[in-house]
Amino acid sequence: MIRLATVEDLSEIYMMLNVMHSETIEGTSPIDSEKLTSAINNALHKGVVVFDVNGKIAGSIAGVETSDWWSKENIWLICGFCL
């Protein structure tokens, strides 16, 4: 089922991102727990879609409208992950 994520999903999303981060290449900066929790919380309040399979989150996708550092033209950045 595809649904909007809620604040109750924060810890499960945090753990999924933590696993994903642990599988990245060496030299990746470490996770700051407080900063990651704040970022997830902010994203949840703006709108995050999750893929819920039998009550467990199997993936997620979110987007944000922003601009490149060299331009005033807006673009959409989409970020997703699946386990």
Gaussian input, Z-matrix of N, CA and C with variables (Angstrom, degrees):
# hf/3-21g

backbone

0 1
 N
 C     1     B1
 C     2     B2     1     A1
 N     3     B3     2     A2     1     D1
 C     4     B4     3     A3     2     D2
 C     5     B5     4     A4     3     D3
 N     6     B6     5     A5     4     D4
 C     7     B7     6     A6     5     D5
 C     8     B8     7     A7     6     D6
 N     9     B9     8     A8     7     D7
 C    10    B10     9     A9     8     D8
 C    11    B11    10    A10     9     D9
 N    12    B12    11    A11    10    D10
 C    13    B13    12    A12    11    D11
 C    14    B14    13    A13    12    D12
 N    15    B15    14    A14    13    D13
 C    16    B16    15    A15    14    D14
 C    17    B17    16    A16    15    D15
 N    18    B18    17    A17    16    D16
 C    19    B19    18    A18    17    D17
 C    20    B20    19    A19    18    D18
 N    21    B21    20    A20    19    D19
 C    22    B22    21    A21    20    D20
 C    23    B23    22    A22    21    D21
 N    24    B24    23    A23    22    D22
 C    25    B25    24    A24    23    D23
 C    26    B26    25    A25    24    D24
 N    27    B27    26    A26    25    D25
 C    28    B28    27    A27    26    D26
 C    29    B29    28    A28    27    D27
 N    30    B30    29    A29    28    D28
 C    31    B31    30    A30    29    D29
 C    32    B32    31    A31    30    D30
 N    33    B33    32    A32    31    D31
 C    34    B34    33    A33    32    D32
 C    35    B35    34    A34    33    D33
 N    36    B36    35    A35    34    D34
 C    37    B37    36    A36    35    D35
 C    38    B38    37    A37    36    D36
 N    39    B39    38    A38    37    D37
 C    40    B40    39    A39    38    D38
 C    41    B41    40    A40    39    D39
 N    42    B42    41    A41    40    D40
 C    43    B43    42    A42    41    D41
 C    44    B44    43    A43    42    D42
 N    45    B45    44    A44    43    D43
 C    46    B46    45    A45    44    D44
 C    47    B47    46    A46    45    D45
 N    48    B48    47    A47    46    D46
 C    49    B49    48    A48    47    D47
 C    50    B50    49    A49    48    D48
 N    51    B51    50    A50    49    D49
 C    52    B52    51    A51    50    D50
 C    53    B53    52    A52    51    D51
 N    54    B54    53    A53    52    D52
 C    55    B55    54    A54    53    D53
 C    56    B56    55    A55    54    D54
 N    57    B57    56    A56    55    D55
 C    58    B58    57    A57    56    D56
 C    59    B59    58    A58    57    D57
 N    60    B60    59    A59    58    D58
 C    61    B61    60    A60    59    D59
 C    62    B62    61    A61    60    D60
 N    63    B63    62    A62    61    D61
 C    64    B64    63    A63    62    D62
 C    65    B65    64    A64    63    D63
 N    66    B66    65    A65    64    D64
 C    67    B67    66    A66    65    D65
 C    68    B68    67    A67    66    D66
 N    69    B69    68    A68    67    D67
 C    70    B70    69    A69    68    D68
 C    71    B71    70    A70    69    D69
 N    72    B72    71    A71    70    D70
 C    73    B73    72    A72    71    D71
 C    74    B74    73    A73    72    D72
 N    75    B75    74    A74    73    D73
 C    76    B76    75    A75    74    D74
 C    77    B77    76    A76    75    D75
 N    78    B78    77    A77    76    D76
 C    79    B79    78    A78    77    D77
 C    80    B80    79    A79    78    D78
 N    81    B81    80    A80    79    D79
 C    82    B82    81    A81    80    D80
 C    83    B83    82    A82    81    D81
 N    84    B84    83    A83    82    D82
 C    85    B85    84    A84    83    D83
 C    86    B86    85    A85    84    D84
 N    87    B87    86    A86    85    D85
 C    88    B88    87    A87    86    D86
 C    89    B89    88    A88    87    D87
 N    90    B90    89    A89    88    D88
 C    91    B91    90    A90    89    D89
 C    92    B92    91    A91    90    D90
 N    93    B93    92    A92    91    D91
 C    94    B94    93    A93    92    D92
 C    95    B95    94    A94    93    D93
 N    96    B96    95    A95    94    D94
 C    97    B97    96    A96    95    D95
 C    98    B98    97    A97    96    D96
 N    99    B99    98    A98    97    D97
 C   100   B100    99    A99    98    D98
 C   101   B101   100   A100    99    D99
 N   102   B102   101   A101   100   D100
 C   103   B103   102   A102   101   D101
 C   104   B104   103   A103   102   D102
 N   105   B105   104   A104   103   D103
 C   106   B106   105   A105   104   D104
 C   107   B107   106   A106   105   D105
 N   108   B108   107   A107   106   D106
 C   109   B109   108   A108   107   D107
 C   110   B110   109   A109   108   D108
 N   111   B111   110   A110   109   D109
 C   112   B112   111   A111   110   D110
 C   113   B113   112   A112   111   D111
 N   114   B114   113   A113   112   D112
 C   115   B115   114   A114   113   D113
 C   116   B116   115   A115   114   D114
 N   117   B117   116   A116   115   D115
 C   118   B118   117   A117   116   D116
 C   119   B119   118   A118   117   D117
 N   120   B120   119   A119   118   D118
 C   121   B121   120   A120   119   D119
 C   122   B122   121   A121   120   D120
 N   123   B123   122   A122   121   D121
 C   124   B124   123   A123   122   D122
 C   125   B125   124   A124   123   D123
 N   126   B126   125   A125   124   D124
 C   127   B127   126   A126   125   D125
 C   128   B128   127   A127   126   D126
 N   129   B129   128   A128   127   D127
 C   130   B130   129   A129   128   D128
 C   131   B131   130   A130   129   D129
 N   132   B132   131   A131   130   D130
 C   133   B133   132   A132   131   D131
 C   134   B134   133   A133   132   D132
 N   135   B135   134   A134   133   D133
 C   136   B136   135   A135   134   D134
 C   137   B137   136   A136   135   D135
 N   138   B138   137   A137   136   D136
 C   139   B139   138   A138   137   D137
 C   140   B140   139   A139   138   D138
 N   141   B141   140   A140   139   D139
 C   142   B142   141   A141   140   D140
 C   143   B143   142   A142   141   D141
 N   144   B144   143   A143   142   D142
 C   145   B145   144   A144   143   D143
 C   146   B146   145   A145   144   D144
 N   147   B147   146   A146   145   D145
 C   148   B148   147   A147   146   D146
 C   149   B149   148   A148   147   D147
 N   150   B150   149   A149   148   D148
 C   151   B151   150   A150   149   D149
 C   152   B152   151   A151   150   D150
 N   153   B153   152   A152   151   D151
 C   154   B154   153   A153   152   D152
 C   155   B155   154   A154   153   D153
 N   156   B156   155   A155   154   D154
 C   157   B157   156   A156   155   D155
 C   158   B158   157   A157   156   D156
 N   159   B159   158   A158   157   D157
 C   160   B160   159   A159   158   D158
 C   161   B161   160   A160   159   D159
 N   162   B162   161   A161   160   D160
 C   163   B163   162   A162   161   D161
 C   164   B164   163   A163   162   D162
 N   165   B165   164   A164   163   D163
 C   166   B166   165   A165   164   D164
 C   167   B167   166   A166   165   D165
 N   168   B168   167   A167   166   D166
 C   169   B169   168   A168   167   D167
 C   170   B170   169   A169   168   D168
 N   171   B171   170   A170   169   D169
 C   172   B172   171   A171   170   D170
 C   173   B173   172   A172   171   D171
 N   174   B174   173   A173   172   D172
 C   175   B175   174   A174   173   D173
 C   176   B176   175   A175   174   D174
 N   177   B177   176   A176   175   D175
 C   178   B178   177   A177   176   D176
 C   179   B179   178   A178   177   D177
 N   180   B180   179   A179   178   D178
 C   181   B181   180   A180   179   D179
 C   182   B182   181   A181   180   D180
 N   183   B183   182   A182   181   D181
 C   184   B184   183   A183   182   D182
 C   185   B185   184   A184   183   D183
 N   186   B186   185   A185   184   D184
 C   187   B187   186   A186   185   D185
 C   188   B188   187   A187   186   D186
 N   189   B189   188   A188   187   D187
 C   190   B190   189   A189   188   D188
 C   191   B191   190   A190   189   D189
 N   192   B192   191   A191   190   D190
 C   193   B193   192   A192   191   D191
 C   194   B194   193   A193   192   D192
 N   195   B195   194   A194   193   D193
 C   196   B196   195   A195   194   D194
 C   197   B197   196   A196   195   D195
 N   198   B198   197   A197   196   D196
 C   199   B199   198   A198   197   D197
 C   200   B200   199   A199   198   D198
 N   201   B201   200   A200   199   D199
 C   202   B202   201   A201   200   D200
 C   203   B203   202   A202   201   D201
 N   204   B204   203   A203   202   D202
 C   205   B205   204   A204   203   D203
 C   206   B206   205   A205   204   D204
 N   207   B207   206   A206   205   D205
 C   208   B208   207   A207   206   D206
 C   209   B209   208   A208   207   D207
 N   210   B210   209   A209   208   D208
 C   211   B211   210   A210   209   D209
 C   212   B212   211   A211   210   D210
 N   213   B213   212   A212   211   D211
 C   214   B214   213   A213   212   D212
 C   215   B215   214   A214   213   D213
 N   216   B216   215   A215   214   D214
 C   217   B217   216   A216   215   D215
 C   218   B218   217   A217   216   D216
 N   219   B219   218   A218   217   D217
 C   220   B220   219   A219   218   D218
 C   221   B221   220   A220   219   D219
 N   222   B222   221   A221   220   D220
 C   223   B223   222   A222   221   D221
 C   224   B224   223   A223   222   D222
 N   225   B225   224   A224   223   D223
 C   226   B226   225   A225   224   D224
 C   227   B227   226   A226   225   D225
 N   228   B228   227   A227   226   D226
 C   229   B229   228   A228   227   D227
 C   230   B230   229   A229   228   D228
 N   231   B231   230   A230   229   D229
 C   232   B232   231   A231   230   D230
 C   233   B233   232   A232   231   D231
 N   234   B234   233   A233   232   D232
 C   235   B235   234   A234   233   D233
 C   236   B236   235   A235   234   D234
 N   237   B237   236   A236   235   D235
 C   238   B238   237   A237   236   D236
 C   239   B239   238   A238   237   D237
 N   240   B240   239   A239   238   D238
 C   241   B241   240   A240   239   D239
 C   242   B242   241   A241   240   D240
 N   243   B243   242   A242   241   D241
 C   244   B244   243   A243   242   D242
 C   245   B245   244   A244   243   D243
 N   246   B246   245   A245   244   D244
 C   247   B247   246   A246   245   D245
 C   248   B248   247   A247   246   D246

   B1=1.4308
   B2=1.5425
   B3=1.2959
   B4=1.4661
   B5=1.5232
   B6=1.3315
   B7=1.4572
   B8=1.5185
   B9=1.3415
   B10=1.4567
   B11=1.5281
   B12=1.3057
   B13=1.4651
   B14=1.5227
   B15=1.3287
   B16=1.4601
   B17=1.5256
   B18=1.3168
   B19=1.4621
   B20=1.5346
   B21=1.3392
   B22=1.4659
   B23=1.5317
   B24=1.3242
   B25=1.4674
   B26=1.5265
   B27=1.3396
   B28=1.4632
   B29=1.5256
   B30=1.3165
   B31=1.4711
   B32=1.5249
   B33=1.3337
   B34=1.4647
   B35=1.5340
   B36=1.3222
   B37=1.4680
   B38=1.5224
   B39=1.3299
   B40=1.4687
   B41=1.5258
   B42=1.3405
   B43=1.4654
   B44=1.5315
   B45=1.3341
   B46=1.4698
   B47=1.5278
   B48=1.3322
   B49=1.4637
   B50=1.5255
   B51=1.3233
   B52=1.4567
   B53=1.5297
   B54=1.3263
   B55=1.4726
   B56=1.5237
   B57=1.3388
   B58=1.4612
   B59=1.5302
   B60=1.3228
   B61=1.4596
   B62=1.5238
   B63=1.3289
   B64=1.4668
   B65=1.5244
   B66=1.3303
   B67=1.4668
   B68=1.5286
   B69=1.3327
   B70=1.4610
   B71=1.5314
   B72=1.3061
   B73=1.4640
   B74=1.5203
   B75=1.3082
   B76=1.4654
   B77=1.5210
   B78=1.3191
   B79=1.4586
   B80=1.5117
   B81=1.3375
   B82=1.4594
   B83=1.5207
   B84=1.3077
   B85=1.4639
   B86=1.5327
   B87=1.3334
   B88=1.4666
   B89=1.5295
   B90=1.3196
   B91=1.4618
   B92=1.5212
   B93=1.3183
   B94=1.4499
   B95=1.5304
   B96=1.3194
   B97=1.4610
   B98=1.5297
   B99=1.3271
   B100=1.4647
   B101=1.5293
   B102=1.3239
   B103=1.4691
   B104=1.5293
   B105=1.3447
   B106=1.4605
   B107=1.5275
   B108=1.3279
   B109=1.4606
   B110=1.5232
   B111=1.3220
   B112=1.4556
   B113=1.5316
   B114=1.3243
   B115=1.4722
   B116=1.5310
   B117=1.3253
   B118=1.4637
   B119=1.5253
   B120=1.3276
   B121=1.4582
   B122=1.5287
   B123=1.3225
   B124=1.4741
   B125=1.5225
   B126=1.3319
   B127=1.4645
   B128=1.5278
   B129=1.3223
   B130=1.4694
   B131=1.5202
   B132=1.3160
   B133=1.4614
   B134=1.5350
   B135=1.3233
   B136=1.4714
   B137=1.5235
   B138=1.3291
   B139=1.4655
   B140=1.5134
   B141=1.3140
   B142=1.4573
   B143=1.5208
   B144=1.3139
   B145=1.4584
   B146=1.5209
   B147=1.3483
   B148=1.4608
   B149=1.5214
   B150=1.3234
   B151=1.4588
   B152=1.5210
   B153=1.3129
   B154=1.4603
   B155=1.5275
   B156=1.3281
   B157=1.4586
   B158=1.5291
   B159=1.3036
   B160=1.4719
   B161=1.5257
   B162=1.3249
   B163=1.4554
   B164=1.5148
   B165=1.3300
   B166=1.4654
   B167=1.5249
   B168=1.3303
   B169=1.4618
   B170=1.5233
   B171=1.3335
   B172=1.4617
   B173=1.5179
   B174=1.3279
   B175=1.4573
   B176=1.5131
   B177=1.3073
   B178=1.4558
   B179=1.5217
   B180=1.3284
   B181=1.4579
   B182=1.5303
   B183=1.3085
   B184=1.4666
   B185=1.5227
   B186=1.3033
   B187=1.4523
   B188=1.5147
   B189=1.2980
   B190=1.4642
   B191=1.5262
   B192=1.3204
   B193=1.4582
   B194=1.5179
   B195=1.3131
   B196=1.4656
   B197=1.5250
   B198=1.3138
   B199=1.4683
   B200=1.5175
   B201=1.3197
   B202=1.4602
   B203=1.5252
   B204=1.3078
   B205=1.4601
   B206=1.5215
   B207=1.3297
   B208=1.4666
   B209=1.5286
   B210=1.3542
   B211=1.4524
   B212=1.5269
   B213=1.3185
   B214=1.4607
   B215=1.5277
   B216=1.3262
   B217=1.4591
   B218=1.5348
   B219=1.3342
   B220=1.4574
   B221=1.5211
   B222=1.3222
   B223=1.4606
   B224=1.5240
   B225=1.3237
   B226=1.4624
   B227=1.5126
   B228=1.3241
   B229=1.4639
   B230=1.5165
   B231=1.3207
   B232=1.4537
   B233=1.5258
   B234=1.3199
   B235=1.4462
   B236=1.5227
   B237=1.3025
   B238=1.4586
   B239=1.5162
   B240=1.3058
   B241=1.4568
   B242=1.5140
   B243=1.3043
   B244=1.4583
   B245=1.5136
   B246=1.3004
   B247=1.4573
   B248=1.4994
   A1=108.35
   A2=115.34
   A3=121.14
   A4=106.78
   A5=116.07
   A6=120.57
   A7=110.41
   A8=115.89
   A9=120.84
   A10=108.82
   A11=115.73
   A12=120.33
   A13=109.00
   A14=114.68
   A15=121.00
   A16=108.65
   A17=115.70
   A18=120.55
   A19=110.18
   A20=117.48
   A21=120.17
   A22=112.22
   A23=117.98
   A24=122.14
   A25=112.66
   A26=117.50
   A27=121.03
   A28=112.32
   A29=118.65
   A30=119.77
   A31=111.75
   A32=117.48
   A33=119.42
   A34=110.76
   A35=117.16
   A36=120.68
   A37=109.78
   A38=116.85
   A39=121.37
   A40=110.28
   A41=116.80
   A42=120.11
   A43=111.25
   A44=117.39
   A45=120.26
   A46=110.47
   A47=117.00
   A48=120.09
   A49=111.26
   A50=116.88
   A51=121.06
   A52=110.60
   A53=117.00
   A54=121.05
   A55=109.92
   A56=116.27
   A57=120.08
   A58=110.55
   A59=117.42
   A60=121.81
   A61=111.19
   A62=117.68
   A63=121.28
   A64=112.22
   A65=116.57
   A66=120.96
   A67=112.57
   A68=117.33
   A69=120.45
   A70=110.35
   A71=115.39
   A72=120.36
   A73=110.83
   A74=115.62
   A75=120.10
   A76=109.95
   A77=114.95
   A78=120.15
   A79=112.80
   A80=117.04
   A81=119.74
   A82=108.70
   A83=116.38
   A84=119.60
   A85=110.52
   A86=116.74
   A87=120.12
   A88=112.09
   A89=114.97
   A90=120.82
   A91=109.40
   A92=115.88
   A93=122.17
   A94=105.18
   A95=116.94
   A96=122.80
   A97=112.89
   A98=116.14
   A99=120.05
   A100=111.39
   A101=116.64
   A102=120.84
   A103=110.83
   A104=117.03
   A105=120.25
   A106=110.82
   A107=117.12
   A108=120.59
   A109=110.84
   A110=117.10
   A111=121.44
   A112=111.18
   A113=117.08
   A114=121.23
   A115=110.77
   A116=116.89
   A117=120.07
   A118=109.82
   A119=116.75
   A120=121.18
   A121=111.20
   A122=116.76
   A123=120.57
   A124=110.92
   A125=117.10
   A126=120.99
   A127=110.76
   A128=117.04
   A129=120.30
   A130=111.47
   A131=117.06
   A132=120.18
   A133=112.50
   A134=116.90
   A135=120.37
   A136=111.36
   A137=116.96
   A138=121.18
   A139=112.44
   A140=115.71
   A141=123.34
   A142=106.81
   A143=116.87
   A144=121.92
   A145=108.08
   A146=116.26
   A147=120.19
   A148=109.80
   A149=114.95
   A150=123.18
   A151=106.44
   A152=116.32
   A153=123.11
   A154=108.40
   A155=116.29
   A156=121.65
   A157=107.54
   A158=115.71
   A159=121.95
   A160=112.41
   A161=117.01
   A162=121.35
   A163=115.36
   A164=118.03
   A165=121.97
   A166=108.34
   A167=116.31
   A168=120.49
   A169=109.10
   A170=116.06
   A171=121.81
   A172=111.94
   A173=117.58
   A174=120.92
   A175=110.54
   A176=115.24
   A177=120.21
   A178=109.89
   A179=114.66
   A180=120.20
   A181=108.08
   A182=115.87
   A183=121.59
   A184=108.01
   A185=116.60
   A186=120.78
   A187=110.40
   A188=114.30
   A189=120.08
   A190=108.12
   A191=115.21
   A192=120.16
   A193=107.62
   A194=115.96
   A195=121.67
   A196=107.97
   A197=116.30
   A198=120.50
   A199=108.51
   A200=114.96
   A201=119.21
   A202=108.10
   A203=117.09
   A204=120.50
   A205=112.31
   A206=117.02
   A207=120.10
   A208=113.31
   A209=117.46
   A210=119.53
   A211=111.87
   A212=116.20
   A213=121.68
   A214=110.98
   A215=116.81
   A216=121.20
   A217=110.23
   A218=115.95
   A219=120.17
   A220=112.01
   A221=114.84
   A222=123.01
   A223=107.63
   A224=117.19
   A225=122.02
   A226=109.10
   A227=116.61
   A228=122.59
   A229=106.73
   A230=116.03
   A231=121.60
   A232=107.86
   A233=116.09
   A234=122.12
   A235=108.91
   A236=116.31
   A237=119.34
   A238=110.78
   A239=116.01
   A240=121.08
   A241=109.74
   A242=116.13
   A243=123.10
   A244=109.30
   A245=115.35
   A246=121.06
   A247=109.67
   D1=138.57
   D2=174.76
   D3=-98.43
   D4=129.63
   D5=-178.54
   D6=-149.58
   D7=163.88
   D8=173.21
   D9=-73.65
   D10=137.20
   D11=176.95
   D12=-73.59
   D13=152.24
   D14=177.05
   D15=-121.18
   D16=172.71
   D17=179.04
   D18=-60.03
   D19=-29.44
   D20=178.34
   D21=-63.90
   D22=-17.93
   D23=179.84
   D24=-86.66
   D25=-5.74
   D26=-173.00
   D27=-54.16
   D28=-49.11
   D29=-175.27
   D30=-67.11
   D31=-36.65
   D32=179.06
   D33=-68.86
   D34=-40.27
   D35=176.81
   D36=-65.38
   D37=-42.36
   D38=177.69
   D39=-55.83
   D40=-47.73
   D41=-178.11
   D42=-65.17
   D43=-38.61
   D44=177.98
   D45=-63.17
   D46=-43.95
   D47=178.76
   D48=-66.62
   D49=-34.63
   D50=178.00
   D51=-64.47
   D52=-42.81
   D53=176.66
   D54=-63.58
   D55=-46.53
   D56=179.82
   D57=-59.15
   D58=-42.46
   D59=179.35
   D60=-63.90
   D61=-39.43
   D62=-178.52
   D63=-66.40
   D64=-18.11
   D65=-178.95
   D66=-98.15
   D67=6.79
   D68=179.60
   D69=-81.44
   D70=172.98
   D71=-179.28
   D72=-68.23
   D73=158.50
   D74=177.99
   D75=-63.74
   D76=152.87
   D77=179.47
   D78=94.17
   D79=-2.67
   D80=177.16
   D81=-74.42
   D82=135.20
   D83=-178.40
   D84=-61.28
   D85=149.15
   D86=-176.76
   D87=-71.75
   D88=156.64
   D89=177.17
   D90=-75.27
   D91=133.51
   D92=169.22
   D93=-98.67
   D94=110.82
   D95=-172.85
   D96=-54.36
   D97=-44.45
   D98=-178.73
   D99=-65.66
   D100=-41.60
   D101=-178.94
   D102=-68.64
   D103=-41.98
   D104=178.98
   D105=-64.82
   D106=-44.46
   D107=179.06
   D108=-60.60
   D109=-41.83
   D110=178.34
   D111=-64.19
   D112=-42.40
   D113=-179.91
   D114=-64.11
   D115=-43.03
   D116=178.58
   D117=-64.31
   D118=-45.24
   D119=179.62
   D120=-58.74
   D121=-45.77
   D122=178.02
   D123=-60.80
   D124=-43.70
   D125=-179.98
   D126=-64.28
   D127=-40.82
   D128=179.55
   D129=-60.28
   D130=-36.96
   D131=-179.49
   D132=-75.92
   D133=-18.52
   D134=176.70
   D135=-91.42
   D136=-26.82
   D137=177.97
   D138=126.02
   D139=111.96
   D140=176.14
   D141=-128.23
   D142=135.16
   D143=177.24
   D144=-100.83
   D145=134.13
   D146=177.73
   D147=-119.98
   D148=155.26
   D149=173.91
   D150=-101.54
   D151=108.67
   D152=-174.82
   D153=-101.72
   D154=120.31
   D155=178.47
   D156=-119.72
   D157=110.52
   D158=179.94
   D159=53.07
   D160=42.34
   D161=176.44
   D162=83.00
   D163=1.87
   D164=178.03
   D165=-117.27
   D166=139.36
   D167=178.86
   D168=-77.62
   D169=121.55
   D170=-179.48
   D171=-100.82
   D172=-11.47
   D173=179.61
   D174=177.93
   D175=173.20
   D176=-177.36
   D177=-155.13
   D178=160.06
   D179=174.96
   D180=-148.26
   D181=143.37
   D182=177.76
   D183=-150.44
   D184=160.29
   D185=178.54
   D186=-142.07
   D187=159.56
   D188=177.99
   D189=-144.33
   D190=140.04
   D191=175.55
   D192=-87.98
   D193=127.71
   D194=-177.23
   D195=-151.30
   D196=-169.24
   D197=174.40
   D198=-137.48
   D199=156.10
   D200=173.38
   D201=-66.46
   D202=156.08
   D203=-176.99
   D204=-64.09
   D205=-19.84
   D206=-177.17
   D207=-101.14
   D208=2.84
   D209=-173.06
   D210=-139.10
   D211=155.73
   D212=173.63
   D213=-95.57
   D214=-7.05
   D215=-179.34
   D216=-73.47
   D217=127.65
   D218=-179.64
   D219=-75.66
   D220=144.63
   D221=175.89
   D222=-135.86
   D223=163.61
   D224=175.06
   D225=-104.75
   D226=128.30
   D227=172.17
   D228=-102.77
   D229=127.15
   D230=179.86
   D231=-115.40
   D232=132.33
   D233=179.58
   D234=-126.67
   D235=131.38
   D236=179.21
   D237=-142.40
   D238=158.18
   D239=174.66
   D240=-151.62
   D241=149.90
   D242=177.30
   D243=-138.00
   D244=149.00
   D245=173.21
   D246=-106.47

